[in-house]
Amino acid sequence: MEGDYTVTAQFKAEEIPVVEYTMVTTWYDLHDVRDNLSGNYRLANDLHLGMADYAELAGTGADAGKGWQPIGNWEVKFTGTFDGQGYSISGLFIDRPDLIYVGLFGYVSPGGVIAGVDLAHTGVIGHEMVGGLVGRNEGMVVNCAAMGSVEGRNYVGGLIGTNFGGEVNNSHSNGSARNTNNYRLGGLVGWNTGTVSNCSSLVSVTGYNLIGGLVGNNEGTITNSFSAGTVTGIGQYLEGYPSVGGLVGVNEEGGVVSDSFWDVETSEIDESHGGTGKSTAELSDILTFTDTATEGLDSPWNIIAVDDFDERDTGFIWNIVDGVAWPFHSWRTIMI
């Protein structure tokens, strides 16, 4: 270019759409989510068994003893957003041994988001695709936790039964999970074909084949995660290789497990089809997670040491009381 030129530009501000949320304050409100499965919802307070509407909708006597009716199924899936805002939902009871897609949410479709939900003291029984939080997830689950017992025949997980192409991030499970004489059982996810990242499980797992402390059967990606619950399997081998593992029962061809660990002491199992076994002391040492870097790259674990469990540095995904206990998520306001 030769000479001087003047350029005039005009900028137009893009309007950011305002998302309107329906507030959930009672079990009735939570039940009514099924009436608009594409809506946006926010939990405004804890839901617990002491509330007046609990017995009718989520207790042991609800629906002729079947308990809570899962939100979403094969025909009508949840496609909206549910933001728990860190509040707890406690005492959820489901006894539906013949039902597929069982959990607080039965089926979350692509585009559906479940965030910030803390499930406590749950008791969930279903047939297939059974999880404390979601039976089958094809959307996104982030910053969620579940504590309680989960039981089913196939595709059973402490948090999610099947993560089919979905994302499960920064989430945690605790309690117990078992399947009855069949396959795909995990402390966090029974069967994963999507992404599991920055997750942990302390679930005690008992079942048959394709059983893992974190994921039973993996065909997707698992990164920056760990498990520390006991793992007990009846069928130890399937097609010539172990199908019961401390972290993963079976990692199929194409499945990726990276920078992830299991506790060989608390799990009481020293093999896994993916991941690295560590002692309890090693999993309580921040160096285990910061020294995972390769080829000069920074550690993929976003973690920092804090002085105690009441001190949270939310600028990091993971916090750890170094030398004392396993890492925990900085978002968690309820330690389960």
RODO-2510 file (C-alpha; in nm, 4 decimals, decimal comma):
residues 336
     n   res          X          Y          Z
     1     m     0,0000     0,0000     0,0000
     2     e     0,1189     0,3470    -0,0857
     3     g    -0,0178     0,6636     0,0688
     4     d    -0,2537     0,7182     0,3637
     5     y    -0,5906     0,5527     0,3907
     6     t    -0,8819     0,5928     0,6293
     7     v    -1,0832     0,2918     0,7398
     8     t    -1,4138     0,3334     0,9239
     9     a    -1,5544     0,0367     1,1130
    10     q    -1,8943    -0,0018     1,2710
    11     f    -1,9483    -0,2467     1,5565
    12     k    -2,2820    -0,3818     1,6675
    13     a    -2,3189    -0,5203     2,0173
    14     e    -2,4528    -0,8739     2,0170
    15     e    -2,7420    -0,9250     2,2505
    16     i    -2,6883    -1,2106     2,4939
    17     p    -3,0132    -1,4008     2,5419
    18     v    -3,1450    -1,4040     2,8959
    19     v    -3,2154    -1,7538     3,0218
    20     e    -3,5151    -1,7753     3,2496
    21     y    -3,5099    -2,0475     3,5145
    22     t    -3,7970    -2,2105     3,6961
    23     m    -3,7078    -2,2335     4,0646
    24     v    -3,7408    -2,5694     4,2396
    25     t    -3,8140    -2,5424     4,6130
    26     t    -4,0205    -2,8567     4,6878
    27     w    -4,0406    -3,2221     4,5834
    28     y    -4,3567    -3,1258     4,3941
    29     d    -4,1552    -2,8732     4,1937
    30     l    -3,8937    -3,1388     4,1181
    31     h    -4,1642    -3,3834     4,0133
    32     d    -4,3125    -3,1219     3,7785
    33     v    -3,9847    -3,1003     3,5814
    34     r    -4,1198    -3,3962     3,3815
    35     d    -4,3999    -3,1727     3,2516
    36     n    -4,1513    -2,9629     3,0517
    37     l    -3,8407    -3,1672     2,9784
    38     s    -3,6813    -2,8914     2,7699
    39     g    -3,7088    -2,6277     3,0436
    40     n    -3,4398    -2,4631     3,2554
    41     y    -3,4511    -2,5250     3,6301
    42     r    -3,2634    -2,4182     3,9413
    43     l    -3,2760    -2,5787     4,2833
    44     a    -3,3255    -2,3009     4,5397
    45     n    -3,2784    -2,5020     4,8625
    46     d    -3,2098    -2,8503     4,9962
    47     l    -3,4729    -3,1193     4,9417
    48     h    -3,4920    -3,3801     5,2198
    49     l    -3,7108    -3,6464     5,3767
    50     g    -3,8412    -3,4076     5,6421
    51     m    -4,0428    -3,2117     5,3858
    52     a    -4,4196    -3,2559     5,3679
    53     d    -4,4282    -3,3814     5,0084
    54     y    -4,1393    -3,6279     5,0396
    55     a    -4,3457    -3,9324     5,1433
    56     e    -4,5870    -3,8928     4,8535
    57     l    -4,3235    -3,8550     4,5807
    58     a    -3,9831    -3,9933     4,6842
    59     g    -4,0234    -4,2038     4,9992
    60     t    -4,0599    -4,5778     5,0462
    61     g    -4,4369    -4,5568     5,0274
    62     a    -4,4579    -4,3420     4,7141
    63     d    -4,6251    -4,4884     4,4038
    64     a    -4,7304    -4,8110     4,5791
    65     g    -4,3802    -4,8721     4,7142
    66     k    -4,1933    -4,7992     4,3898
    67     g    -4,0731    -4,4619     4,5139
    68     w    -3,9546    -4,1838     4,2860
    69     q    -4,0505    -4,1921     3,9203
    70     p    -3,7365    -4,1105     3,7155
    71     i    -3,7465    -3,7932     3,5045
    72     g    -3,7186    -3,8794     3,1345
    73     n    -3,7223    -4,2120     2,9507
    74     w    -3,6688    -4,3558     2,6014
    75     e    -3,9784    -4,1874     2,4618
    76     v    -3,9537    -3,8495     2,6395
    77     k    -3,5970    -3,7502     2,7246
    78     f    -3,4725    -3,4619     2,9367
    79     t    -3,3166    -3,1987     2,7067
    80     g    -3,3208    -2,8979     2,9381
    81     t    -3,0922    -2,7661     3,2122
    82     f    -3,1086    -2,8521     3,5804
    83     d    -2,8774    -2,6466     3,8031
    84     g    -2,8606    -2,7762     4,1586
    85     q    -2,6465    -2,4810     4,2701
    86     g    -2,4699    -2,7120     4,5172
    87     y    -2,7825    -2,7862     4,7202
    88     s    -2,8490    -3,1420     4,8322
    89     i    -3,1298    -3,3805     4,7439
    90     s    -3,1394    -3,6463     5,0144
    91     g    -3,3399    -3,9593     5,0827
    92     l    -3,4298    -4,0431     4,7203
    93     f    -3,5831    -4,3936     4,7081
    94     i    -3,6459    -4,5967     4,3904
    95     d    -3,7480    -4,9637     4,3818
    96     r    -3,8269    -5,0456     4,0183
    97     p    -3,6390    -5,3719     3,9406
    98     d    -3,8153    -5,4154     3,6033
    99     l    -3,7559    -5,0621     3,4735
   100     i    -3,4891    -4,9444     3,2258
   101     y    -3,3392    -4,5923     3,2640
   102     v    -3,3472    -4,5449     3,6384
   103     g    -3,2131    -4,2636     3,8560
   104     l    -3,3213    -3,9199     3,9679
   105     f    -3,3157    -3,8582     3,5914
   106     g    -3,3882    -4,1617     3,3771
   107     y    -3,2653    -4,0344     3,0393
   108     v    -3,0719    -3,7149     2,9591
   109     s    -3,0534    -3,6488     2,5862
   110     p    -2,7864    -3,4517     2,3907
   111     g    -2,8198    -3,0870     2,4884
   112     g    -2,9396    -3,1762     2,8366
   113     v    -2,7288    -3,0480     3,1280
   114     i    -2,7268    -3,1593     3,4919
   115     a    -2,5011    -2,9425     3,7087
   116     g    -2,4268    -2,8823     4,0750
   117     v    -2,6461    -3,1595     4,2191
   118     d    -2,5489    -3,3301     4,5472
   119     l    -2,7468    -3,6511     4,6010
   120     a    -2,7208    -3,7965     4,9523
   121     h    -2,8509    -4,1137     5,1189
   122     t    -3,0118    -4,2549     4,8066
   123     g    -3,1448    -4,6068     4,7583
   124     v    -3,1927    -4,6917     4,3898
   125     i    -3,2941    -5,0250     4,2345
   126     g    -3,3627    -5,0723     3,8642
   127     h    -3,3223    -5,3247     3,5826
   128     e    -3,0799    -5,1753     3,3271
   129     m    -2,9082    -4,8399     3,2879
   130     v    -2,9291    -4,7578     3,6549
   131     g    -2,7461    -4,4743     3,8308
   132     g    -2,7959    -4,2676     4,1418
   133     l    -2,8222    -3,9482     3,9371
   134     v    -2,8845    -4,0546     3,5742
   135     g    -2,9734    -4,3876     3,4153
   136     r    -2,8493    -4,2947     3,0666
   137     n    -2,6632    -3,9740     2,9900
   138     e    -2,6068    -3,8409     2,6406
   139     g    -2,5714    -3,4794     2,7543
   140     m    -2,3498    -3,3193     3,0172
   141     v    -2,3148    -3,3913     3,3881
   142     v    -2,0834    -3,1531     3,5721
   143     n    -2,0033    -3,0769     3,9377
   144     c    -2,2352    -3,3487     4,0661
   145     a    -2,2102    -3,6050     4,3441
   146     a    -2,4097    -3,9047     4,4631
   147     m    -2,3899    -4,1025     4,7856
   148     g    -2,5969    -4,4128     4,8511
   149     s    -2,6706    -4,7604     4,7177
   150     v    -2,7421    -4,8476     4,3551
   151     e    -2,8439    -5,1884     4,2225
   152     g    -2,9414    -5,3278     3,8827
   153     r    -2,8796    -5,6057     3,6323
   154     n    -2,6766    -5,4348     3,3571
   155     y    -2,5159    -5,0935     3,2996
   156     v    -2,5056    -4,9861     3,6634
   157     g    -2,3057    -4,6958     3,8091
   158     g    -2,2921    -4,5123     4,1386
   159     l    -2,3568    -4,1844     3,9537
   160     i    -2,4549    -4,2842     3,5973
   161     g    -2,5549    -4,6189     3,4516
   162     t    -2,4522    -4,5468     3,0920
   163     n    -2,2646    -4,2426     2,9637
   164     f    -2,3411    -4,2859     2,5951
   165     g    -2,1393    -4,0242     2,4113
   166     g    -2,2000    -3,7701     2,6868
   167     e    -1,9677    -3,5781     2,9152
   168     v    -1,9169    -3,6383     3,2861
   169     n    -1,6890    -3,3776     3,4423
   170     n    -1,5729    -3,2859     3,7932
   171     s    -1,8076    -3,5347     3,9584
   172     h    -1,7959    -3,7824     4,2450
   173     s    -1,9682    -4,0923     4,3828
   174     n    -1,9659    -4,2700     4,7181
   175     g    -2,1536    -4,5592     4,8747
   176     s    -2,2177    -4,9000     4,7160
   177     a    -2,3116    -5,0381     4,3749
   178     r    -2,3870    -5,3931     4,2661
   179     n    -2,5257    -5,5783     3,9694
   180     t    -2,7024    -5,9109     3,9754
   181     n    -2,5212    -6,1786     3,7790
   182     n    -2,4434    -5,9720     3,4721
   183     y    -2,2234    -5,7016     3,3154
   184     r    -2,0989    -5,3420     3,3124
   185     l    -2,0817    -5,2090     3,6644
   186     g    -1,8725    -4,9110     3,7767
   187     g    -1,8335    -4,7053     4,0901
   188     l    -1,9044    -4,3917     3,8856
   189     v    -2,0237    -4,5146     3,5418
   190     g    -2,1221    -4,8639     3,4307
   191     w    -2,0563    -4,8211     3,0578
   192     n    -1,8761    -4,5219     2,9062
   193     t    -1,8553    -4,4356     2,5365
   194     g    -1,8153    -4,0620     2,5998
   195     t    -1,5835    -3,8590     2,8210
   196     v    -1,5153    -3,8938     3,1925
   197     s    -1,2759    -3,6299     3,3228
   198     n    -1,1695    -3,5054     3,6665
   199     c    -1,3930    -3,7561     3,8453
   200     s    -1,3578    -3,9751     4,1536
   201     s    -1,5331    -4,2703     4,3128
   202     l    -1,5229    -4,4159     4,6629
   203     v    -1,8015    -4,6632     4,5848
   204     s    -1,7735    -5,0255     4,6984
   205     v    -1,8472    -5,2281     4,3846
   206     t    -1,9700    -5,5883     4,3834
   207     g    -2,0765    -5,7801     4,0746
   208     y    -1,9954    -6,0221     3,7962
   209     n    -1,7976    -5,9177     3,4849
   210     l    -1,6822    -5,5865     3,3329
   211     i    -1,6562    -5,4296     3,6759
   212     g    -1,4361    -5,1339     3,7693
   213     g    -1,3861    -4,9051     4,0653
   214     l    -1,4562    -4,6054     3,8382
   215     v    -1,5905    -4,7465     3,5080
   216     g    -1,6967    -5,1021     3,4333
   217     n    -1,6645    -5,1010     3,0542
   218     n    -1,4875    -4,8154     2,8728
   219     e    -1,5053    -4,7393     2,5012
   220     g    -1,4525    -4,3663     2,5430
   221     t    -1,2045    -4,1428     2,7240
   222     i    -1,1135    -4,1313     3,0924
   223     t    -0,8738    -3,8622     3,2119
   224     n    -0,7498    -3,7157     3,5427
   225     s    -0,9658    -3,9407     3,7587
   226     f    -0,9267    -4,1899     4,0429
   227     s    -1,1141    -4,4515     4,2437
   228     a    -1,0580    -4,5908     4,5918
   229     g    -1,3581    -4,8118     4,6744
   230     t    -1,3417    -5,1887     4,7210
   231     v    -1,3901    -5,3926     4,4034
   232     t    -1,5267    -5,7464     4,4286
   233     g    -1,5966    -5,9547     4,1194
   234     i    -1,7296    -6,3052     4,0758
   235     g    -1,6167    -6,3529     3,7146
   236     q    -1,2474    -6,2694     3,7037
   237     y    -1,1780    -6,3294     3,3357
   238     l    -1,3611    -6,2671     3,0105
   239     e    -1,2220    -6,3714     2,6712
   240     g    -0,8769    -6,4276     2,8145
   241     y    -0,8161    -6,1066     3,0056
   242     p    -0,9189    -5,9681     3,3439
   243     s    -1,2618    -5,8084     3,3433
   244     v    -1,2572    -5,6893     3,7039
   245     g    -1,0282    -5,3922     3,7678
   246     g    -0,9402    -5,1388     4,0325
   247     l    -1,0150    -4,8484     3,7973
   248     v    -1,1579    -5,0045     3,4787
   249     g    -1,2984    -5,3531     3,4278
   250     v    -1,2435    -5,3679     3,0515
   251     n    -1,1021    -5,0930     2,8297
   252     e    -1,2104    -5,1759     2,4764
   253     e    -1,0024    -5,1131     2,1645
   254     g    -1,0129    -4,7393     2,1007
   255     g    -1,0822    -4,6572     2,4634
   256     v    -0,8355    -4,4151     2,6257
   257     v    -0,7384    -4,4023     2,9932
   258     s    -0,4817    -4,1372     3,0843
   259     d    -0,3385    -3,9784     3,4003
   260     s    -0,5764    -4,1788     3,6180
   261     f    -0,5232    -4,3943     3,9272
   262     w    -0,6769    -4,6389     4,1708
   263     d    -0,5894    -4,7226     4,5308
   264     v    -0,4549    -5,0794     4,5366
   265     e    -0,4938    -5,0991     4,9154
   266     t    -0,8509    -4,9816     4,9698
   267     s    -0,9762    -5,1434     4,6470
   268     e    -0,8181    -5,4737     4,7492
   269     i    -0,7304    -5,5415     4,3855
   270     d    -0,3945    -5,4943     4,2155
   271     e    -0,4935    -5,5059     3,8500
   272     s    -0,6953    -5,2930     3,6114
   273     h    -0,7517    -5,2698     3,2373
   274     g    -0,6319    -4,9100     3,2402
   275     g    -0,4937    -4,6622     3,4911
   276     t    -0,2071    -4,6839     3,7398
   277     g    -0,2307    -4,8497     4,0791
   278     k    -0,1009    -4,6501     4,3769
   279     s    -0,0852    -4,6974     4,7523
   280     t    -0,3075    -4,4904     4,9805
   281     a    -0,0043    -4,2856     5,0832
   282     e     0,0847    -4,2167     4,7202
   283     l    -0,2703    -4,1060     4,6388
   284     s    -0,2533    -3,8667     4,9344
   285     d     0,0659    -3,7080     4,7988
   286     i     0,0268    -3,4117     4,5641
   287     l     0,3429    -3,5168     4,3801
   288     t     0,1577    -3,8203     4,2442
   289     f    -0,0633    -3,5801     4,0490
   290     t     0,1810    -3,3010     3,9658
   291     d     0,4491    -3,5415     3,8430
   292     t     0,2276    -3,6903     3,5711
   293     a     0,3576    -3,4387     3,3171
   294     t     0,5458    -3,5778     3,0176
   295     e     0,7831    -3,4235     2,7650
   296     g     0,8120    -3,1019     2,9620
   297     l     0,4390    -3,0309     2,9638
   298     d     0,2540    -2,9132     3,2732
   299     s     0,0630    -3,1709     3,4747
   300     p    -0,2887    -3,2270     3,3397
   301     w    -0,4162    -3,2383     3,6997
   302     n    -0,5457    -2,8963     3,7995
   303     i    -0,4666    -2,9367     4,1691
   304     i    -0,3376    -2,7392     4,4685
   305     a    -0,2589    -2,8263     4,8291
   306     v    -0,4739    -2,6677     5,1047
   307     d    -0,4324    -2,6734     5,4821
   308     d    -0,7603    -2,8511     5,5679
   309     f    -1,0911    -2,9674     5,4202
   310     d    -1,2738    -2,6487     5,5190
   311     e    -1,0318    -2,4387     5,3159
   312     r    -1,1171    -2,4445     4,9448
   313     d    -0,9244    -2,2905     4,6593
   314     t    -1,1914    -2,2771     4,3908
   315     g    -0,9399    -2,1502     4,1389
   316     f    -0,8410    -2,5156     4,0955
   317     i    -1,0531    -2,8196     4,0080
   318     w    -0,8877    -3,0364     4,2712
   319     n    -0,7767    -2,9613     4,6267
   320     i    -0,5724    -3,1931     4,8471
   321     v    -0,4699    -3,1883     5,2114
   322     d    -0,1222    -3,3085     5,1267
   323     g    -0,0149    -3,6255     5,3012
   324     v    -0,3541    -3,6668     5,4731
   325     a    -0,6183    -3,7872     5,2234
   326     w    -0,7123    -3,8316     4,8592
   327     p    -0,7884    -3,5243     4,6438
   328     f    -1,1360    -3,3725     4,6513
   329     h    -1,3233    -3,1313     4,4247
   330     s    -1,2990    -2,7690     4,5277
   331     w    -1,6680    -2,7087     4,4415
   332     r    -1,7959    -2,9615     4,6919
   333     t    -1,9703    -2,7980     4,9856
   334     i    -2,0889    -3,1326     5,1211
   335     m    -1,8147    -3,3870     5,1870
   336     i    -1,9458    -3,7312     5,0914
***
